[in-house]
Amino acid sequence: MAAKQASEKAQSPRVFGQTREHPKMFRAALYARVSTFDQHTIPLQIRALREYAARRGWTIALQVKEVGSGAAQRELREKLLDAARRREIDVVLVWRLDRWGRSVADLLATLQELEHLGVGFVSLTEALDLTTPAGRAMAALLAVFAEFEREILRERVRAGLAHARQNGQRLGRPMTAGLHAAEIRKLHRAGISKSEIARRLDIGRTSVRRILAGMTYSREK
């Protein structure tokens, strides 16, 4: 009886919280990303990812190539995550962690979501494999570093605000439109429309209307 149970367990391994008939059924999503000025590395990343998937016996269900110069530009990554939410993939492969995450906090958040969805994650350069106990331990360390990063940022903000107050600096958004109040009134008296005043002074039309309304109110009083 014990031998039969062991045989059934070997035939249907439980990985990523899901039961599959055979490891070759795993559907892998490849994600490669480069900056606008470094597009020549895309083929290198894709080749390495495809070779790794082949060694693990995984089927390539999705292949994403993203090019962007800004840290916030990860539109195709979001589409890959949508595929994970629809349970269309079982594991995500990336060449390096900084290709995937915008920051430690962003990296941790996306890895936690993938774990919740039962989707594995592998980064080749760092040899990070969240399908293994060692990889999951590394993810726990990332959580510690993410909290450390957030605390450092909070401390810097608090120190900056304290320094500004000590030097008598006004905190908050500057009163940009208020600085142009006299010019706004002058142009209005000259017959210039509110839209044209806003365009000339590069401020919002709402600000122009608010200042002119205040002028009218003062006259009525």
N, C-alpha and C positions, 0 to 999 in steps of 0.2 A: 504493500500500500504506500509506504513511504517512498519507494523507488518510483512508483507511478506518479506521485505528486511532484517529485523532483523533476521527472521528465517533462510533465506538463508545464512546470515553471520555466524550464529551460527553453521550451518551444514558444512560450508567450511571455517574454521579458517585460517587466513593468518599468518604463523609463519616462521621465518628465511627468510622472503622475498619470500616464496613460498606458493602456495595454495594447501592444501591437503584435501581430502574428509573426513578424520577422523584422529585424533591424533594417533590412533593405527597403521596407515600406516607408521609412521616415522621409518626410518631404522637407527639403532644405531650401531656405531663402538666402541668396548671396547678396550682400550689401557692400558696394565699393563706392568710396567718395573721395574726391580730390578738389583742390582749389582751382579757380579759373586758370591760374598760371602753372599748374602742375598736372595737366591732363594726361601726360605720357605714362603715368604710373597706373592708370586704370587697367590696361591689359595685364600688367604684372599682378595686380590684386586679384582680378578675376581668374587668372590662370591658377594662382595659388589656392584660391577658394575651391575651384572646381576639382583640383587634384586632391585636396583634403576630403571633399565630399565623396569622391570616388573611392578613396581608401577606407572610409567608414561605411561604404555601401549605401549611401543616401541618394535618393532621387532629387534632382534639382527642380523644384516646382516654381521658383521665382528668382529672377536675377535683376538687381537694381544697380544702375550706374548713376550717381549723382554728382553734379559739378556745381560748385558755388563758392563765392569768395567770403561770405559772411557766416559767422558762427550760428546765426539763427536760421539759416536757409537749409532746412531739412525736410522739404515738402515730400520728396519721394520716400524718405524714411517713414513718414507718417502713413503713407499708403501701404508700406510693408507692415506696419503695426496694425493697420486695418485688416490686412490679410490674416494676421495672427489672431485678431479678435473674431474673425469669421471661421477660425479653426481650419484654415487652408494650408497652413504650414506647421511643422513640428519643431524646427530648430532654425536659428538665425546664425549665419556665419559672416564674420567681418575679419578684415585683414589686421586692423589695429584698433584699440579702444577709442582713440581720438578721432577715428573716422566715423564712429557711431555717436558718441556723446558730445554735447556742447560744453559740459562741465561735469564735475564729479556728481553734483546733485542731479543733473539731468540723466547722467549715465545710470545712477542708482535707481531713479524713478522708473526708467524704461525697463531695466533688468527686473525690478520687482513686479512690474506689470506682466512681463513675459513669463515670469515664474508663476504668477497667479493664473495665467492662461494655460499653463502646462506646456509652454514652449521653451526649448533649450536655447542656449546662447554659447557660441564659441568664438574667441578672438585668437587668431593664429599667432601673432607676434608675441603676445604676453603669455601664450599657452594657457589661456583661461578657458576652462571648459566647465560650464555650470551644470553639465549633466553628471558630474562626478562629485563625491563628498568634498574633495579638496577644493574644487571650484566653488562650491557653495560656501565654504569657509572663507574663501577670498572675497566673495560678494558681501559677507558679513563685515569684513574689514573695510570694504568700500563704504559701507553705511557709516562707519566710525569716521572715516576721512571726510565724508560729505557733511556730517554734523560739525566737524572741526572747521571746514571751509565756511559754513554759514556763520559760525560763531566769530571767526576772524573778520568777516564782512560786517557783522553787526557791531563789533568793537571799533572798527575803523569809522563807521558812520557816527557812532556816539562820540568818538574822539574829535571828529571833524566838526560836529555841531557844537561841542563844548568850546573848541578853539574859536569858532566863529563868534559865539556869544561873548567870549572874553575880549575879543577885538572889536566889539560893538557892531558887528555886521548884522544886517537885517536878514532874517531867515524867511524862507518861503519864496513863492514866485514873484518876480519883480512886477511893479505896476507899469508895464510898458505903455499902455494906452494913456494912463494918467500923465505920463511925462509929455505927451503930445496934446494935452487938453487945450492949451492956448492956441496952438496951431490949428487944431480941429475947429475951434470956434471962429478963428480968423477966416479959414477957407469956407466955412458955412456961411458967414456973413457976406463973402464974396460971391455967393451963389453956386458954389461947387456942390454937386450931389454927394450924398453920404457914401455911396459906393465908390465914387471917384476919390473921395477923401481917404477912405480905407485903403484903396489901391496905392495912392501916392505915399502914404505914411507906413504902408506895409503892416497894417493892423486889421483886426476883425471889424466887420460892419456892425456887429452887436456892440462892440466897445464904443464905436463912433456914436451910435444911437443913444447909448447910455449916458455919455458925456453931454450930448446935446439936450437930452431930456432933463438932465440935472441943471443945465443952464436955463431952460424954460421954467423949471420949478422955482429957481432962485428969483427970476423976474416976477413970477406971480406973487411970491411972498412980499 
